[in-house]
Amino acid sequence: MAAFDLEIALEFKRKLASAKDFASVMNFFFEKLLNRGFIERCRPLDPPESLSSAVARAAASARGHAAKLSDWRLMEVPEARIIHGVLGVDGLLATIVWAADIQTGMLAIAQGPGSSEVLFSRLSAVPAQAAGQIN
């Protein structure tokens, strides 16, 4: 069983805060951070207001209109302050990863059932210049 590694979580947040290539950050999340130790620490969570607002703004920008958000399924690893999960955006499957302590994350929206095309958007609840600062 792979153990949860807080250092990898911090590295992920640094990548997330400064990303220009979101596909590589999402790959890092799934390949390096998301393991049995991470999953065992997860607890269900309703979306915090800062996250739901950031997702609504990003989805509207990506879709070109106020998108219908539905079926939120979120989990949080409290000690890492990382929230991840899925939701529907206008009926399309979307994945979220959110670093609550730096109020930054990403939204990945599949562009259709069975499609390999994914639209990535940065999520932020703080000014961009502050999002890059991780303590």
CYANA upper distance limits for C-alpha pairs under 8 A (distance plus 0.5 A):
  1 MET  CA     36 ARG  CA      6.93
  1 MET  CA     37 GLY  CA      7.76
  2 ALA  CA     35 ASN  CA      6.72
  2 ALA  CA     36 ARG  CA      6.41
  2 ALA  CA     37 GLY  CA      6.29
  3 ALA  CA     35 ASN  CA      8.09
  3 ALA  CA     36 ARG  CA      7.59
  3 ALA  CA     37 GLY  CA      5.15
  3 ALA  CA     38 PHE  CA      7.94
  4 PHE  CA     33 LEU  CA      8.12
  4 PHE  CA     35 ASN  CA      7.77
  4 PHE  CA     36 ARG  CA      8.15
  4 PHE  CA     37 GLY  CA      4.95
  4 PHE  CA     38 PHE  CA      5.66
  5 ASP  CA      9 ALA  CA      7.11
  5 ASP  CA     33 LEU  CA      8.19
  6 LEU  CA     10 LEU  CA      6.76
  6 LEU  CA     80 ALA  CA      7.15
  7 GLU  CA     11 GLU  CA      6.70
  8 ILE  CA     12 PHE  CA      6.57
  8 ILE  CA     32 LYS  CA      7.75
  8 ILE  CA     33 LEU  CA      6.89
  9 ALA  CA     13 LYS  CA      6.84
  9 ALA  CA     33 LEU  CA      6.99
  9 ALA  CA     80 ALA  CA      7.02
 10 LEU  CA     14 ARG  CA      6.83
 10 LEU  CA     80 ALA  CA      8.38
 11 GLU  CA     15 LYS  CA      6.82
 12 PHE  CA     16 LEU  CA      6.54
 12 PHE  CA     25 VAL  CA      7.86
 12 PHE  CA     28 PHE  CA      7.67
 12 PHE  CA     29 PHE  CA      7.31
 12 PHE  CA     33 LEU  CA      8.22
 13 LYS  CA     17 ALA  CA      6.52
 13 LYS  CA     99 ALA  CA      7.19
 13 LYS  CA    134 ILE  CA      8.23
 14 ARG  CA     18 SER  CA      6.93
 14 ARG  CA    132 GLY  CA      7.90
 14 ARG  CA    134 ILE  CA      7.40
 15 LYS  CA     19 ALA  CA      6.05
 15 LYS  CA     25 VAL  CA      6.91
 16 LEU  CA     22 PHE  CA      8.30
 16 LEU  CA     25 VAL  CA      6.85
 16 LEU  CA    104 THR  CA      7.93
 16 LEU  CA    105 GLY  CA      6.95
 16 LEU  CA    106 MET  CA      8.12
 17 ALA  CA    104 THR  CA      7.00
 17 ALA  CA    105 GLY  CA      7.96
 17 ALA  CA    131 ALA  CA      6.42
 17 ALA  CA    132 GLY  CA      5.49
 17 ALA  CA    133 GLN  CA      8.33
 18 SER  CA    132 GLY  CA      6.51
 19 ALA  CA     25 VAL  CA      7.58
 21 ASP  CA     25 VAL  CA      7.37
 22 PHE  CA     26 MET  CA      6.61
 22 PHE  CA    106 MET  CA      8.08
 22 PHE  CA    120 PHE  CA      6.91
 22 PHE  CA    121 SER  CA      8.46
 23 ALA  CA     27 ASN  CA      6.63
 23 ALA  CA    120 PHE  CA      8.14
 24 SER  CA     28 PHE  CA      6.63
 25 VAL  CA     29 PHE  CA      6.75
 26 MET  CA     30 PHE  CA      6.86
 27 ASN  CA     31 GLU  CA      6.35
 28 PHE  CA     32 LYS  CA      5.88
 28 PHE  CA     33 LEU  CA      7.45
 29 PHE  CA     33 LEU  CA      5.50
 29 PHE  CA     34 LEU  CA      6.48
 30 PHE  CA     34 LEU  CA      5.55
 30 PHE  CA     35 ASN  CA      8.43
 33 LEU  CA     38 PHE  CA      7.45
 34 LEU  CA     38 PHE  CA      6.23
 34 LEU  CA     39 ILE  CA      7.34
 35 ASN  CA     39 ILE  CA      6.70
 36 ARG  CA     40 GLU  CA      6.53
 37 GLY  CA     41 ARG  CA      7.11
 38 PHE  CA     42 CYS  CA      7.24
 38 PHE  CA     77 VAL  CA      7.66
 41 ARG  CA     76 GLU  CA      8.40
 41 ARG  CA     77 VAL  CA      6.03
 41 ARG  CA     78 PRO  CA      8.21
 42 CYS  CA     75 MET  CA      6.06
 42 CYS  CA     76 GLU  CA      5.60
 42 CYS  CA     77 VAL  CA      5.22
 42 CYS  CA     78 PRO  CA      8.05
 43 ARG  CA     75 MET  CA      5.74
 43 ARG  CA     76 GLU  CA      5.84
 43 ARG  CA     77 VAL  CA      7.14
 44 PRO  CA     73 ARG  CA      8.25
 44 PRO  CA     74 LEU  CA      6.41
 44 PRO  CA     75 MET  CA      4.98
 44 PRO  CA     76 GLU  CA      6.90
 45 LEU  CA     73 ARG  CA      8.31
 45 LEU  CA     74 LEU  CA      5.91
 45 LEU  CA     75 MET  CA      5.90
 45 LEU  CA     76 GLU  CA      6.85
 46 ASP  CA     72 TRP  CA      8.21
 46 ASP  CA     73 ARG  CA      8.35
 46 ASP  CA     74 LEU  CA      7.08
 47 PRO  CA     51 LEU  CA      6.69
 47 PRO  CA     52 SER  CA      6.44
 47 PRO  CA     72 TRP  CA      8.06
 47 PRO  CA     74 LEU  CA      7.50
 48 PRO  CA     52 SER  CA      6.79
 49 GLU  CA     53 SER  CA      6.49
 50 SER  CA     54 ALA  CA      6.68
 50 SER  CA    103 GLN  CA      8.05
 50 SER  CA    125 ALA  CA      6.60
 51 LEU  CA     55 VAL  CA      6.57
 51 LEU  CA     98 TRP  CA      8.00
 51 LEU  CA    103 GLN  CA      8.29
 51 LEU  CA    123 LEU  CA      8.44
 51 LEU  CA    125 ALA  CA      7.96
 52 SER  CA     56 ALA  CA      6.56
 53 SER  CA     57 ARG  CA      6.76
 53 SER  CA    125 ALA  CA      8.44
 54 ALA  CA     58 ALA  CA      6.67
 54 ALA  CA    123 LEU  CA      6.00
 54 ALA  CA    124 SER  CA      6.37
 54 ALA  CA    125 ALA  CA      6.56
 55 VAL  CA     59 ALA  CA      6.32
 55 VAL  CA    107 LEU  CA      7.67
 55 VAL  CA    123 LEU  CA      7.01
 56 ALA  CA     60 ALA  CA      6.54
 56 ALA  CA     66 ALA  CA      7.91
 56 ALA  CA     67 ALA  CA      7.52
 56 ALA  CA     69 LEU  CA      7.93
 57 ARG  CA     61 SER  CA      6.72
 58 ALA  CA     62 ALA  CA      6.56
 58 ALA  CA    107 LEU  CA      8.14
 58 ALA  CA    121 SER  CA      6.74
 58 ALA  CA    122 ARG  CA      7.68
 58 ALA  CA    123 LEU  CA      7.02
 59 ALA  CA     63 ARG  CA      6.37
 59 ALA  CA     66 ALA  CA      7.88
 59 ALA  CA     67 ALA  CA      6.46
 59 ALA  CA     89 VAL  CA      7.55
 59 ALA  CA    121 SER  CA      8.49
 60 ALA  CA     64 GLY  CA      6.03
 60 ALA  CA     65 HIS  CA      5.37
 60 ALA  CA     66 ALA  CA      5.13
 60 ALA  CA     67 ALA  CA      5.80
 61 SER  CA     65 HIS  CA      7.39
 62 ALA  CA    119 LEU  CA      8.14
 62 ALA  CA    121 SER  CA      7.87
 63 ARG  CA     67 ALA  CA      7.17
 67 ALA  CA     89 VAL  CA      6.70
 67 ALA  CA     90 ASP  CA      6.16
 68 LYS  CA     88 GLY  CA      8.21
 68 LYS  CA     89 VAL  CA      6.19
 68 LYS  CA     90 ASP  CA      5.38
 68 LYS  CA     91 GLY  CA      8.20
 69 LEU  CA     87 LEU  CA      7.46
 69 LEU  CA     88 GLY  CA      6.05
 69 LEU  CA     89 VAL  CA      5.35
 69 LEU  CA     90 ASP  CA      6.94
 70 SER  CA     87 LEU  CA      6.38
 70 SER  CA     88 GLY  CA      5.37
 70 SER  CA     89 VAL  CA      7.15
 70 SER  CA     90 ASP  CA      8.48
 70 SER  CA     91 GLY  CA      8.33
 71 ASP  CA     86 VAL  CA      8.38
 71 ASP  CA     87 LEU  CA      5.67
 71 ASP  CA     88 GLY  CA      6.34
 72 TRP  CA     85 GLY  CA      8.05
 72 TRP  CA     86 VAL  CA      6.54
 72 TRP  CA     87 LEU  CA      4.89
 72 TRP  CA     88 GLY  CA      7.60
 73 ARG  CA     85 GLY  CA      5.98
 73 ARG  CA     86 VAL  CA      5.85
 73 ARG  CA     87 LEU  CA      6.65
 74 LEU  CA     83 ILE  CA      7.20
 74 LEU  CA     84 HIS  CA      6.15
 74 LEU  CA     85 GLY  CA      4.84
 74 LEU  CA     86 VAL  CA      7.01
 75 MET  CA     83 ILE  CA      6.15
 75 MET  CA     84 HIS  CA      6.03
 75 MET  CA     85 GLY  CA      6.53
 76 GLU  CA     81 ARG  CA      7.41
 76 GLU  CA     82 ILE  CA      6.19
 76 GLU  CA     83 ILE  CA      4.81
 76 GLU  CA     84 HIS  CA      6.94
 77 VAL  CA     81 ARG  CA      6.34
 77 VAL  CA     82 ILE  CA      5.98
 77 VAL  CA     83 ILE  CA      7.02
 78 PRO  CA     82 ILE  CA      7.36
 81 ARG  CA     99 ALA  CA      6.43
 81 ARG  CA    100 ALA  CA      5.88
 81 ARG  CA    101 ASP  CA      6.64
 82 ILE  CA     97 VAL  CA      7.65
 82 ILE  CA     98 TRP  CA      6.21
 82 ILE  CA     99 ALA  CA      5.19
 82 ILE  CA    100 ALA  CA      6.58
 83 ILE  CA     96 ILE  CA      8.25
 83 ILE  CA     97 VAL  CA      6.26
 83 ILE  CA     98 TRP  CA      5.50
 83 ILE  CA     99 ALA  CA      6.89
 83 ILE  CA    100 ALA  CA      7.57
 84 HIS  CA     95 THR  CA      7.98
 84 HIS  CA     96 ILE  CA      5.82
 84 HIS  CA     97 VAL  CA      4.88
 84 HIS  CA     98 TRP  CA      6.73
 85 GLY  CA     95 THR  CA      6.27
 85 GLY  CA     96 ILE  CA      5.87
 85 GLY  CA     97 VAL  CA      7.31
 86 VAL  CA     93 LEU  CA      7.53
 86 VAL  CA     94 ALA  CA      5.98
 86 VAL  CA     95 THR  CA      4.95
 86 VAL  CA     96 ILE  CA      6.42
 87 LEU  CA     93 LEU  CA      6.65
 87 LEU  CA     94 ALA  CA      5.86
 87 LEU  CA     95 THR  CA      7.11
 87 LEU  CA     96 ILE  CA      8.37
 88 GLY  CA     92 LEU  CA      5.79
 88 GLY  CA     93 LEU  CA      5.47
 88 GLY  CA     94 ALA  CA      6.32
 89 VAL  CA     93 LEU  CA      6.94
 89 VAL  CA     94 ALA  CA      6.89
 89 VAL  CA    109 ILE  CA      7.87
 92 LEU  CA    109 ILE  CA      7.26
 92 LEU  CA    110 ALA  CA      6.69
 92 LEU  CA    111 GLN  CA      7.26
 92 LEU  CA    112 GLY  CA      6.75
 92 LEU  CA    113 PRO  CA      8.01
 93 LEU  CA    109 ILE  CA      6.53
 93 LEU  CA    110 ALA  CA      6.11
 93 LEU  CA    112 GLY  CA      8.42
 94 ALA  CA    107 LEU  CA      7.23
 94 ALA  CA    108 ALA  CA      5.86
 94 ALA  CA    109 ILE  CA      4.72
 94 ALA  CA    110 ALA  CA      6.54
 95 THR  CA    107 LEU  CA      6.28
 95 THR  CA    108 ALA  CA      5.60
 95 THR  CA    109 ILE  CA      7.05
 96 ILE  CA    105 GLY  CA      7.82
 96 ILE  CA    106 MET  CA      6.36
 96 ILE  CA    107 LEU  CA      5.26
 96 ILE  CA    108 ALA  CA      7.03
 97 VAL  CA    105 GLY  CA      5.89
 97 VAL  CA    106 MET  CA      6.03
 97 VAL  CA    107 LEU  CA      7.31
 98 TRP  CA    103 GLN  CA      7.55
 98 TRP  CA    104 THR  CA      6.33
 98 TRP  CA    105 GLY  CA      4.56
 98 TRP  CA    106 MET  CA      7.04
 98 TRP  CA    123 LEU  CA      8.23
 99 ALA  CA    103 GLN  CA      6.24
 99 ALA  CA    104 THR  CA      5.96
 99 ALA  CA    105 GLY  CA      6.31
100 ALA  CA    104 THR  CA      7.43
102 ILE  CA    126 VAL  CA      8.46
102 ILE  CA    131 ALA  CA      6.54
102 ILE  CA    133 GLN  CA      8.14
102 ILE  CA    134 ILE  CA      7.33
103 GLN  CA    123 LEU  CA      8.48
103 GLN  CA    124 SER  CA      6.25
103 GLN  CA    125 ALA  CA      5.83
103 GLN  CA    126 VAL  CA      6.82
103 GLN  CA    131 ALA  CA      7.65
104 THR  CA    122 ARG  CA      8.00
104 THR  CA    123 LEU  CA      5.97
104 THR  CA    124 SER  CA      5.00
104 THR  CA    125 ALA  CA      7.10
104 THR  CA    126 VAL  CA      8.08
104 THR  CA    131 ALA  CA      6.88
105 GLY  CA    122 ARG  CA      6.49
105 GLY  CA    123 LEU  CA      5.20
105 GLY  CA    124 SER  CA      6.88
106 MET  CA    120 PHE  CA      7.38
106 MET  CA    121 SER  CA      6.10
106 MET  CA    122 ARG  CA      5.04
106 MET  CA    123 LEU  CA      5.52
107 LEU  CA    120 PHE  CA      6.16
107 LEU  CA    121 SER  CA      5.64
107 LEU  CA    122 ARG  CA      6.88
107 LEU  CA    123 LEU  CA      7.17
108 ALA  CA    118 VAL  CA      6.68
108 ALA  CA    119 LEU  CA      6.06
108 ALA  CA    120 PHE  CA      4.97
108 ALA  CA    121 SER  CA      6.98
109 ILE  CA    118 VAL  CA      5.96
109 ILE  CA    119 LEU  CA      5.62
109 ILE  CA    120 PHE  CA      6.97
110 ALA  CA    115 SER  CA      7.25
110 ALA  CA    116 SER  CA      7.75
110 ALA  CA    117 GLU  CA      6.65
110 ALA  CA    118 VAL  CA      5.03
110 ALA  CA    119 LEU  CA      6.97
111 GLN  CA    115 SER  CA      6.61
111 GLN  CA    116 SER  CA      8.18
111 GLN  CA    117 GLU  CA      6.12
111 GLN  CA    118 VAL  CA      6.22
111 GLN  CA    119 LEU  CA      7.45
112 GLY  CA    117 GLU  CA      8.31
124 SER  CA    128 ALA  CA      7.92
124 SER  CA    131 ALA  CA      7.98
126 VAL  CA    130 ALA  CA      7.10
126 VAL  CA    131 ALA  CA      6.84
127 PRO  CA    131 ALA  CA      6.99
128 ALA  CA    132 GLY  CA      7.69
129 GLN  CA    133 GLN  CA      8.38
